[in-house]
Amino acid sequence: MHRLERCPGCVASFAPFEGATHPNIGASAACWALHAAVLAGVEPSAELLTTSSVSAVRVHIARAAPQARALVLDAYAAQHHGTPSPQAIQSVAVHLLVLHGVLARGVSVDAALWIRRQAVRKRGVYAWLTPPEPDRALALRHCFPGAEIAAPYSFDEYVSSVHDAWQALHGQQLAHWYETFVAA
């Protein structure tokens, strides 16, 4: 049996894994590999899934946003927030504003790129937001069967849970930033 290592962002646990990570995203190499497979539209390696584990979460997903799968990148980047730095602050803010625009404001998911562009053009205006507790949102690993997961969650549910966790803590701040730096 492998000794498992926790991802610092989502706290899913994976067997030790040699691989790339991202300089501003606080994810383990194994979790980053899972994310890369999802973005590439390929099945993650079976070994990556069978030698992993996720903790129980305290989430209630009343209704997953349809077509939210297109926002997996934004949810993942927000959930794997890294440590306070100008780059991490900017990145998390931009990704949270995309989630806020689509899931809280009802903007079409097709406008996600426009929201990103609007939000990213403002530099140095965002502040570090205290991240939600990891058990308040699903991990991307919850979307795949194997290990102790018999009934995986959908990508839409994953995205909605990450958005809901951040919205519960910082909804007013996100609404203010959205009005000031995106919608204006």
Steps between C-alpha positions, in 0.01 A plus 500: 500500500626847412539773757262774389586869480239772535449762235537837676208650307216249511653257756431196282774246564705332232790258484835676454514625143782645294373765266451863421319752716402863444699781665193693622253222559532311826446147374697181542654348188247216502202732538642723225528191275133418568404857410712489183324181389159659554596810302643287220180295491677170567448239768742537790725203559332220692793488743456868583139432596542168681789625712316805627252594767266786582354609829133537570368844417225709652335631186141532398456553130144615451537525126811469292535765236448355153801526268725579797749242373641781289600668826709214643816702440361793701377283786828309516713816500289657775506184709877462459564861601865468598648746747456877509703661223404758238472226236289268715273785612443610140442144379254405772308826461467461123383138525255582780360787295434262212317262735310793654399641162369173363362333813382795711421756229365265238738610226526243222785253538598609148598836652755347740793607283364857484469507881858371536628770265310774680619385842864440408555849356480646852822432690573569864136567590408163648576382851571156645178326598513243777427167331210282614569190705585209267203293618260769373548405135549189295846417371543425130582145611135463614402498130658161432416149622756289675653480843209573733288686243222280364277777366709787365372856492461683169735776389204737525458403867873546561499850352183596686641378833821702463303809402256455789784465755667824389167681457399418858813672631557780251182551298477872577863563409467305176183690411682830562801398291273374223308829483816711522748311285295280264156644437601868510 
